[in-house]
């Protein structure tokens, strides 16, 4: 596990909490290795030997390097301690640069959950909620706020209380004698000193208390907050001392102006008879010192802030009606006047504290790690995907673009991209499926034919469910894919009439490839032209497409590649492997050994780059399209798996090198759960495929692009790598039957 947060020897509450989590988790579970990624405010901050890497909070590159280190380490989970103030950028948004790059499941302990966030805080929290597998809260209020304000899912949220020490109960601390306190009644407040502690109200309450108990001692333990020191030195503390002087209670206050380690802090808490938490911010959801005081069996008086309301319920302590000094004085006087009642409260508090002992909390943390790192048993199968899942999203117009879960979504209509892919799939089935496949292929082909805009010399792409085209010209990429499908049909359609139709349409529209500028459109055109030449080797137009496209892609590869980045572009995008696939096929067709070798080199680099340290396929996520020199892991698309498998099939056919078979198997296993979340996306029984893999799991929709990618990937595996007969799906999984659906 990678654990991110402040860490010792840094002097702050988050550092103490992170260190406690680390220590107790390691003590409980030796089988969990924990790497510490420590936030630091300055480069000269000393580092504990346990720290794997320090992250300078204002250096964006540090966050990126930390993410790279975490991914390279093979961490099974990442656990972030989140507090807005410990990360750089507006509302600490630099941490998103790290979170967006990690592939392992993310757990976030939220130390602050604001019910009324500003715009930056809401934005940062929204991204955290979108990425976290689990959100850990320390209060029920935190859970409700996440649900109501930030739209978190109930199954994301886990309630784990603030951990506390497990010490034997001490009624009268031996340290009293050493400090000369003797039998004086002692009131204490602990923590970093700043305006948000409510110390003014506590000091103003002292005259009324001292009037009845002149020897009362109020111990204010803790250093001034470092940010306050940087801004104004000790002016705030001096102002508090001046207030005490003006009220005549200076002799009733003992200042311990330093940051205490955990053991010293616990010793000082045990000194007091009454622990006072006068915090004016009633939305505060966590207080470590309050949790410590309860766990050590102190009688607590607190303002009714969120954590106190929950922790002190059932008469564990005294909740004040407000943060005023009169209420504070009244409650303190009550406890001092009733020692028996005070001891009863102490007993209840100590008993309540056993529930938050670090040994118990560490166990809950370990269980959560086990939960988020569990993997669904993977079982890659060679079963052909049922055609039912494909035909379910088709009608007499063609194939619908999207689904809402398993239900076709008519609102988004159709696109030529998907119908072109569907036409290629229809011409890949075995003889037993050809009757139905040819009928379906006519619809797909008709859609393509109807998409041609003669005036513009391009195919349209998007059509509404009302059969009206939504544009005059589709993108270059959609036109390139359409040209590819026509070349493929000319070579592979079972019916001679369909081959002739496709050949005529390819020859009629191939001129547009001369004007393509998009590398992917050019690659698609090369793939189609290569298929056209397989059927008609003398086709000069198709050969010109291959020659131009091969030269373009090779020049692009030579210009963009650099040390450690052997690719065509500065960043990865979609359908990446098609660039290498087209270059290999251009080299084979012309023939040109330099083109073929360039394509093989680029594909080899991509295959290695998209293999996780653990050995599974990790395609570039759509969030990282075009990001120079790196990729982001989510959202992962089925299209990338198919493209990689197909390109590896081309490389295997060219070289017979078994490594291409291995890469293809790895990419195909991605469909069945050998991926970053252990979730199966493809289901051969229903023939469906989920739309992608995100940081929180699978996108449960099942649209045309994903279903087609799954089926087409299977065809490559069966036709090239497994060399199995083309076995059609059993009749009971066809339309009219009830398919087995994914859970």
KAHU-V166757 format. One record per residue. RES is the residue in one small letter. PHI is phi as a letter, one per 40 degrees, with the letter a starting at -180 (999 if undefined). Layout:
RES,PHI  RES,PHI
This chain:
x,999  x,c  x,b  x,b  x,i  x,c  x,a  x,d  x,c  x,c  x,c  x,a  x,c  x,c  x,c  x,c  x,c  x,c  x,c  x,c  x,d  x,c  x,c  x,c  x,c  x,c  x,c  x,c  x,b  x,c  x,c  x,b  x,c  x,b  x,b  x,c  x,b  x,c  x,c  x,b  x,c  x,a  x,c  x,c  x,c  x,c  x,b  x,c  x,d  x,c  x,c  x,c  x,a  x,c  x,b  x,c  x,c  x,b  x,b  x,c  x,c  x,c  x,c  x,c  x,c  x,c  x,c  x,c  x,c  x,c  x,c  x,c  x,c  x,g  x,d  x,c  x,a  x,b  x,b  x,b  x,c  x,b  x,a  x,d  x,c  x,c  x,b  x,c  x,g  x,d  x,f  x,g  x,c  x,c  x,c  x,c  x,c  x,c  x,c  x,c  x,b  x,c  x,c  x,c  x,d  x,b  x,b  x,b  x,c  x,c  x,c  x,b  x,b  x,c  x,c  x,b  x,c  x,c  x,c  x,c  x,c  x,c  x,c  x,c  x,c  x,c  x,c  x,c  x,c  x,c  x,b  x,c  x,c  x,b  x,b  x,c  x,b  x,b  x,a  x,c  x,c  x,c  x,c  x,c  x,c  x,c  x,c  x,c  x,c  x,b  x,g  x,c  x,c  x,d  x,c  x,c  x,c  x,b  x,c  x,b  x,c  x,c  x,c  x,b  x,c  x,b  x,b  x,c  x,c  x,b  x,c  x,b  x,c  x,d  x,c  x,d  x,c  x,c  x,c  x,g  x,c  x,f  x,c  x,c  x,c  x,b  x,b  x,b  x,b  x,b  x,h  x,c  x,c  x,a  x,d  x,c  x,c  x,g  x,c  x,d  x,c  x,c  x,c  x,c  x,c  x,c  x,d  x,c  x,c  x,c  x,c  x,c  x,b  x,d  x,c  x,d  x,b  x,b  x,c  x,b  x,b  x,i  x,c  x,c  x,d  x,d  x,c  x,c  x,d  x,c  x,c  x,a  x,g  x,c  x,d  x,c  x,c  x,c  x,c  x,c  x,c  x,c  x,c  x,c  x,c  x,c  x,c  x,g  x,b  x,d  x,c  x,c  x,b  x,b  x,c  x,b  x,c  x,a  x,c  x,c  x,c  x,d  x,c  x,c  x,c  x,c  x,d  x,c  x,c  x,c  x,c  x,c  x,c  x,b  x,c  x,b  x,b  x,c  x,c  x,c  x,c  x,c  x,c  x,c  x,c  x,a  x,a  x,c  x,c  x,c  x,c  x,c  x,c  x,c  x,c  x,c  x,g  x,c  x,c  x,b  x,b  x,a  x,c  x,c  x,c  x,d  x,c  x,c  x,c  x,c  x,c  x,c  x,c  x,g  x,g  x,c  x,a  x,b  x,c  x,c  x,c  x,a  x,c  x,c  x,c  x,c  x,c  x,c  x,c  x,c  x,c  x,c  x,c  x,c  x,c  x,c  x,c  x,b  x,d  x,c  x,c  x,c  x,c  x,c  x,c  x,c  x,c  x,c  x,c  x,c  x,c  x,c  x,c  x,c  x,c  x,b  x,d  x,d  x,c  x,c  x,c  x,c  x,c  x,c  x,c  x,c  x,c  x,c  x,c  x,d  x,c  x,c  x,c  x,c  x,b  x,c  x,d  x,c  x,a  x,c  x,b  x,c  x,c  x,c  x,c  x,c  x,c  x,d  x,c  x,c  x,c  x,c  x,b  x,b  x,a  x,c  x,c  x,i  x,b  x,c  x,c  x,b  x,b  x,b  x,f  x,c  x,c  x,d  x,b  x,c  x,c  x,b  x,f  x,b  x,a  x,c  x,d  x,c  x,c  x,c  x,c  x,c  x,c  x,c  x,c  x,d  x,c  x,b  x,c  x,c  x,d  x,c  x,c  x,c  x,d  x,c  x,c  x,c  x,c  x,c  x,c  x,c  x,c  x,c  x,c  x,c  x,c  x,c  x,c  x,c  x,c  x,c  x,b  x,c  x,c  x,c  x,g  x,a  x,c  x,c  x,b  x,c  x,b  x,c  x,c  x,c  x,g  x,b  x,c  x,c  x,a  x,c  x,b  x,c  x,c  x,d  x,c  x,c  x,c  x,c  x,c  x,c  x,c  x,c  x,c  x,c  x,c  x,c  x,c  x,c  x,c  x,b  x,d  x,c  x,c  x,d  x,c  x,c  x,c  x,c  x,d  x,c  x,c  x,c  x,c  x,c  x,c  x,c  x,b  x,c  x,d  x,c  x,c  x,c  x,b  x,c  x,b  x,c  x,d  x,c  x,c  x,c  x,c  x,c  x,c  x,c  x,c  x,c  x,c  x,c  x,c  x,c  x,c  x,c  x,c  x,a  x,c  x,c  x,c  x,c  x,c  x,c  x,c  x,c  x,c  x,c  x,c  x,c  x,c  x,c  x,c  x,c  x,c  x,c  x,c  x,c  x,c  x,c  x,c  x,c  x,c  x,a  x,d  x,g  x,a  x,c  x,b  x,c  x,b  x,c  x,b  x,c  x,b  x,b  x,f  x,d  x,c  x,c  x,c  x,c  x,d  x,c  x,c  x,c  x,c  x,c  x,c  x,c  x,c  x,c  x,c  x,a  x,c  x,d  x,c  x,c  x,c  x,c  x,c  x,c  x,c  x,c  x,c  x,c  x,c  x,c  x,c  x,c  x,c  x,c  x,b  x,c  x,d  x,c  x,h  x,c  x,c  x,b  x,c  x,d  x,c  x,c  x,c  x,b  x,d  x,g  x,c  x,c  x,g  x,a  x,a  x,b  x,c  x,b  x,c  x,c  x,b  x,d  x,d  x,c  x,c  x,c  x,d  x,c  x,c  x,c  x,c  x,c  x,c  x,c  x,c  x,c  x,c  x,c  x,b  x,g  x,c  x,c  x,c  x,c  x,c  x,c  x,c  x,c  x,c  x,c  x,c  x,c  x,c  x,d  x,c  x,b  x,h  x,c  x,a  x,c  x,b  x,g  x,b  x,c  x,b  x,c  x,b  x,c  x,c  x,c  x,g  x,b  x,a  x,c  x,c  x,i  x,b  x,b  x,c  x,b  x,h  x,c  x,c  x,c  x,c  x,a  x,c  x,c  x,d  x,c  x,c  x,c  x,c  x,c  x,c  x,c  x,c  x,d  x,c  x,c  x,c  x,c  x,c  x,b  x,c  x,c  x,f  x,c  x,d  x,c  x,c  x,c  x,c  x,c  x,d  x,c  x,c  x,c  x,d  x,h  x,b  x,b  x,c  x,c  x,b  x,c  x,c
